[in-house]
């Protein structure tokens, strides 16, 4: 089930093969954009009998209509249950594209009810700000109209516009609908390797590959130009290059990436300043007007910051890492990570702490525990060109960790900061995995920036970017493609000896009832002092760390938050919080 629900990023040779398949708002102009989607594809042995959009010119275009089945009440998202379409519909959808909220029943049951009411297509709005794959269920073989899923965000935008009048959408294969038509997709465009990068790291030779895969969607052969430009925070162009192609025949592509016939030089930072940079790709036809130019311009942004490194961008309002999505689909545990392998400004560049956002399904996060960890990732795999299954997570050496306990429900969905007990030094070219873990995934999820996608970066660099682990069993390459994880690393460039005189430690389970296991990167005797948050000592005793672990009885403590301070024989210390239930 998880493999259906989690969209695995595809490989370098295949990820662009269905670019002509789109879901596009046609009118009014306020919704005229391409939407991220998943679709019921009958060509992959999924059990659907829906139209095959891999066939050029196979599409539907019509007005939208919400379904109604008469069921009373509202669902958890505040939408009418009658618009989930789980019972035979009471409204006539003849010639319309049905709009249906996810929940309660199987996707194919909803689609079949819409089809029986005359719909020519189905849009299912997810309850989360992502899209997911849709299993055919028991009715998929009977569904002969196209079925797509949109995110809760895009679905809400369409429904809001429907309240103002007719909304028309195109769904399907756009190849050969126009004579002169070139374009691409955001997932086919390389972007900055980070959404946020510290100034000192930006000025330390930071560079990223520039490139775009474009398509001749038109029925005519044409020459095309692709322009790539980067502007700094002042709007000054600091990179501008143009590729002009030979004739591209109808239905063919131009892969403008390093090593191919056409390519852009890498963008290298020089004299960087703090602020937002903009990368823009523009596709044009030589000597002709593009008859469908909505997919000709692609813009992405990245931020140069004072000290934060992240896949996510910066929120212009708060100045913190941008968070607008909280995906989750786990039962027992959920671990979300970002990979890191780079060169750093100094030999003592270190991660001082992490910025992240935690959200709960019922707005209650107080006393919930999150484990933050940094691992040296020493597995011997090279890249993902052999498939995601070739990537292994067996040789993970923890070099930093902390148990963060959410202090207030007021922090729900907001960016918080968790400092490590000691800064974690970063070594050039070493591969790292930086992760957050919750053991209450039915309640807790972590923030992402769903405004950018690293799909093309994943395919061209052939390296994991934001892997997630579900229920401690299966690793995936990301949510709905290759996600921008809103995990910000606060970097310091000259970590001193005093900074490094601490070791990281955790206690689990956390929260706990009568006993916790203390885990510290050390062996032998140590002294433990436990204090409440006012600083009053609750108790103190000796520990004997065996394989870095020792059990501690906390049954005499009252419920609350306590500070565990461990002093090792070599004088190094470890400090972390524990919640007593």
N, C-alpha and C positions, 0 to 999 in steps of 0.2 A: 504493500500500500504506500509506503513512504516513497518508493521510487516513482510512483505516479504523481505524487503530490510535490515532489521536489524536482525542479527543472534542472537537469544536469547540463552544463555547458558542453557544446559539441566541439569537435576537433578542428585543427587548422584546415584540413582538406575538405571539410563538409559544412562548416558553420554558415556559409553564405548561400547555400543551394536553393533556398526557398524565398529569396528576397522579393520576388514579384508577388508574393502572397501578403496582403495587407488588410487591415481594418482601418478605414479612413472616414472621418467626418466630412460630409459634403456641404451641407447647409444646416443652419445659418453659418456665417463666417466665424462666429465665436467658437464653434466646435470643429472647425476645419483643420484637423491635424491627424497624424498617424497615431494609433493607439497600440500599446503593447498588449499582446493577447496570446492565448493558447486556443487551439481549435481541435475539433473532433476529426482527426485525420483517418480516413478509411484505408489508406495505403500501408499502414504499419501494423496490420493484423490486430487492430485494437477492438474489433467487434462492431464498429460503427458502419452504417450504410449511407453515410452522408456523402455529398458531392466531393469529388477529388479535386482540390484546388491546385494540385501540382500540374493540372492541365491548363495551358494558357487560355485566357479569355473566359474561364469558368468563374462566375461571380454572381452575386445578387446586390442590388442597390434599391433601397426603398425606405419608407418612413418607419419610425419606431413607434411601438405601442406597448405600454405596460400590460401584463396579463392580470386577470382577475378570476379567482375560482370560488369566491364567496366565503372563504374560511375566516372566522372572526379573530380579532386579536392582533398584536404586534410581536415581532421577534426580538431577539436580544439586541439587534442593531437599531431597533426603533422603526422598522419597516413593516407594512401590513403583511401578515402571514398569507393573505389572499393573493399577494403578488409573488409568492414563491412557486405558484403553479403546480402544486403537488396533486391537485384534484382536477377533474375535467373542468375546462374553463367556461365561464359564463359570458365572456365577451367575444365578439367576432373579430378575428385577426386576419381576415382575408386580405392578401396582398401586403401584409405588414411584416416587419421584423419584430418578433416578440422580445420584450425586455423582461427578464425574470431574476429575482433575487435568489442567491444561493441559500441553502439551509434545508434541513429536514429530510428531503427525499433525494433519490439518485438523479444525476444530471439527465440521463436518457428519459426518465419518467417525465421530467419537466418538458423536455424537447418534444416528446411524443404528444403530450397534451396540447402544446402550442401548434404542432403540425396538424392535429385533428381539428383545431379551431381555425385553420386556414393560413397560418403563418408561412412566410417564404424563407424565414431564417430565424435564428435564436441568438440573443446575447444574454449570457448569464453573468450577473454582477457578483463578484466575489465578496465575501464579508471582510476580507483583509486587503491591504493596499498592495497586493501582488496578484499575479495570475498563477494558476496551477493546471496541471494536466487533468483531463477528464476521462475517467473510466466509462466504458460503454454500458455497463450494468446489464440488466435483463431486457431492456427495451432498445438498446443501441442498434440492433439489426433491423428494427422497424422504422428508424429515423432516416428520412431521405432528404431532409433540408439541412443546410449548414448550421453548425453550432459553434459559437466562440465563447470564451470567457474574457471579461475585462476586470481590472482591479476595482476595488471599492471607490477609489478616488476618481478614476475616469468614468465609472458608472454613475457616480453622483453628479458629475459635471453634465453628462448627457441627460439624466433625469431632470435636473434643474432647468436645463434649456427646453426640455419637452413641455414644461409648465408654461412656457412663453409662446409655444406654437409648434408647428411641424419640424421634426428633426430628421434629416436624411443621412444615411450611412451607406458606404460601399464596403462590401466584404468579399474577398476572393482574390483571383489572379488578374493582375492588371496588364500582363504582357499583350502587346499589339492592339491595345484599345485606342492608341493614338499613333500617328505617323512619326512625330518627333517627340521623343520622351526619354530623357535620361534621369537617373536618380539613384538613391541609395537609402540606407537605414542607419539610425544612430548606432545600432549594434555592429555596423560594419566600419566604424570610424575609430581609429586609434586616438586615445586621449592621454593626458598626463598620467604618469605612473602613480601619482598621489593626488588626492583632492586637496590636501593641505600639506605644505612642506615648510620646515623652519628656514628662516633667512640664511643662517650660516650653512645649512645643508644645500640650499638652493645655489649659493655662491661657491660651493665646493665642487663645481663641475657637473651639477645635476643636468641630466639630459633625458629626453624620451623620443621614441620613434614617432614619426608623423606618417600617416598613410590612410587610404580610404579605398574600399572596394565599391566601384560604381557599376551600373547596369544600363544597357540600352534596352529600355522597355518598349521602345517604339517599333513600328513595322518597317521603318526606313533605316538604312545604314547611315551613320553620321560620324563626324569628328567631334570630339569633346575636349573641353578644358576643365581641369580641376585646380582651384586655387586654395592654398592653405596659408592662413595668416594667424599670427599670435600678436595680441595687443596687451600692453602693460596696463597697470591701474590708471594711468593718465590718459589712456586711449591711443598712445603712440605705438605704431607698428614696430615690433622688434623681430619679426620673422615674416617673410612673404615670399612664397614660391609658387610657380605655376607649371603645370604639366599640360602639354597639348598632345593629343593622341592621334595616331593614324586612324583610318576609318574603322569603326566598331560595328560589326554587322548586327542586325536585329537579333535580340535575345542573348547577345554575348556580353562579356564583362571586361572591365579593366581593373586589374588588381595593382594599385599603386602602392606597393610596399617594397622595402629594401630587398635587393636581390632579384627583383623582377625587371622587365624591360623598362617600365616607368616606375620611378620612385622619388620620394622627397628626402632631402637631407634631414638628419636628426635635428631637433630643436635643443639647443644648449643654453642654459641660463647664463646671463652676463649682467653684472651690476643690478642684481635683483633688488626690488623694494617690496616692503610689506603691502599687501593688497591683493585684489582679484585680477587675474589674468584671463584672457578669453582666447580660445582657439576656435577658428571658423573655417569650415570647408565649404566651397561654393562650386557647383557643377553647372556648366553651360554648354550649349551646342554651337559649334562654329557655323556661322552663316544661316542660322535658323532660330526660330523662337520655340522654346520648350512649351508644348501644349499642356503639360501637367507638371508645373514647376514647384508644387508644394514639397517635394522631396529632393530639392536641389541644394538646400543650405542646412548645415549641421553645426551647431555651436555647443561647446562645452567650456566650463570654467574651472579654474583651480586657484587656490589661494597660497600666497607666500605669507607665513605667519611668523610670530616671534619665536615660538618654541614648540609648536604642535605638529606632529607628523600623523597623517591619517589618510585612509582611502576616501573618507567623506570630505565634503567642502565645509567652509565656514558659514555659519548663520550670520547674515548681515545685521540682524537685530540684536542677538545676544553675544556675538563674537566667539561663540563656542562651536564645536563640531556640529554640523547640521544633521538633525534627526527628523525624519518624517514618516518612518515605517517601522513596524515591530513584528516581523514575521516569526512564526513558531509553529512547529508541528511535531511535538515530542510528547512522550508519556512519562519516562522516568528520569531522563537527563537531557540537557541541551547545551552543547558547547559551540560557540561561534568564535572564529579566529580570523586573523589576518597574517599573511606571510610577510617576511621582511628579509631582504638580502641586498645590501647596498654598501656604499663607502661613506664614511662619516667625517666630520670636520676635524676632529682631534682624536688622539689615542685614548682619551678619557671621556669620549662621548657616551652618555648613559641615559637610560630611561628612568626618570625620577618617579613617575606615576602614570596613571591612565585616566583619561576622560571617557565616559560612556553614559548611556541612558538605559534605565530599566523601566519596564512598563508591566502592569498587571492587568489581568482580565476583569478584575473587580475594583480597580483603583486602590488596592490595599497592598503596600509593599513594606510597611514598617516591620522591622526585625527580620526581613527576608535576607538570606545570605547569598552572596555571589563570590565565587572564587576567581581571582585574576591571576594569570600565570604567564610567564615567558619561558619558552623552551628553546634550547639549541636543537635544531631539527637535523639529525645526523644520518638519516636514511640515505641509501646510496643511489636512489633513482635520479635520473638526470632531467627529464622533462615529461610532458604529457602526450607526446606524439604517439606513443604506443597505447594510449587510452587512459582514462582516469583510474582504471583498476591497477595500473602499474605504479601509481603513487602510494607509498606506504607511510605509516605513522607509527613505526615500531621503535625507532631510536630517538626518543624524545628525552633530552636531559634538561630537567627544570633548573633554571638559573635565577628565577625570581617568582615570588608568589605572595598573595595577601588575600585574606578573607575579608570582604567588604560586607558590612551589615547595613542595610538601608535604614536610615535613622528616622524617616518621616514619610507619611503618605503624601505630603506636599511635594515630594521629589518625584512622584510618579510621572514618567514620561519625560523628565528633565535631565539635562546633562549634569553628572556629578563627577567628583574627582576622588581617586583612591591612590594615595602615595605608597610606594613600596617602602618597607623598613629600611632598605639600603638601595641606592641606585644600582641598576643593572647595566653593566658595561656592555657595549656593542662592539663587536669585532668586524672589521671589513671582510666582506664576502661570505661571512658565516650565515647560513640559512637559519632563520628564527621562525617560530610560531607563537603568536601572541593571542591569548584566548581568555574568554569569560565563560564560566560554567555555572549553570543552575541545576539543582536537583529537584526543583519544583516547577518543571516546564509547563505544566497545565495552567499555572498562574503567571509565571514570569517569562518575559521575552526581552530581547535586546534590540537597541535602535540601529537602523540603517538609513542611508541617504538614497532613496530610490529615484532621484533626479538624474543620476548618471549610471552608465553601465560599462563594465570592463570586459564585455564580451570579446571585442576585437583584440584587446590587449592580451587576454587569456589565450586566444587562438594564435596570435603572432609570436608572443614571447614564449608560449607553450609552458607557462609556469602557473601553479596554483596562486590564487589571489586572496580569496575569502572563503576557505573551506568551513563547513559546518559538520558537526557530528551529532547524530540523532540516537538517543537511547544507548549511548556507549557501544554501538554496534556498527554503524555504517557512516562513512564519510562521504559528503557530497561537495561538489565544486562551488556551490552557492545557491542562493534563492533566486528563482526566476532568471536564470542566467548567472552571470558573474557579478555578485553584489558589491555595493560600496558600503562596507561595514563602518558604522560610526563609532569607531574605537580610536581615540586620540592618544598618541604617545607623547608625553611631555619630556622633551630632551634637554639635557644639560651637557655642556661641552667640556667642562673641566671638573669632573667629579673628584673631590679630594680624598685624602686618606681617611678623614673622619667620616665622610659619607660612606666609605666602603668598609667600615668597621662593624657592620651589622650583617646579619644573615636573615633570610626570609623564613617565615614559619607560618603554619596554619594549624587549625584545630578542626576536627570533624567528629561526628556530625555537628553542624552549626546552623541553626539553634540546636541545643541539646537538653536532655533531661537530667540524668544522673552521672553520666560519664562522657568524657571527650578523649580523643587521641590527639596528642600534640605531635606534630611532625615538623622537624627542623633539620636543615642540612648540616648535621653534625653527629658525632658519636660520643658516648661516654657520659660522665656526670655533668649535671647542670643544676642551677638553682631557678626555681619558678616562684614568682611573686604575682599574686592575683589581686587586683584592685578594682573597686567600683569606679564609675565614671567621675566621681567627685575626688578621686585620689586616695580614698580610705582603703587600707590594706585589708582584704578579706582573709587571706591565708598565704603562707609561704612554706614551701617544702622542696626537698631535693628530687631531681629526676635522674633516671638512668636511661639514656637514649640508646636503644638497640635498633640498628638500621635506621636511625634518625627518628624513632618513634617511642612514645611513652604514654601510658594511659593515666588520666587524672580523674579522681572522684570529685564531682562538683555537687553532690546531692545535698550538702549543707547550705549551699548558696540560695538566696532568695532569687526570684525571677528578676531579670534585668540584664543590662549589658556590662560586661567585665573586660578589663584590660589584662592580658596575660603577658608578663615580661620574663623572658628566659635569658639567663646569663650563663654563657658557656665557660669552660675552664680556661680557654684562651683569651677571655675577656670580651669576646664578641657577644652581641646581644640580638635578640629577636623579640618583636612586640606585635601583638595582634589582638583583635577583639573576639569575644565569645558571647553569644546570647544564651542565657539560661532560661528555659521555658518555665 
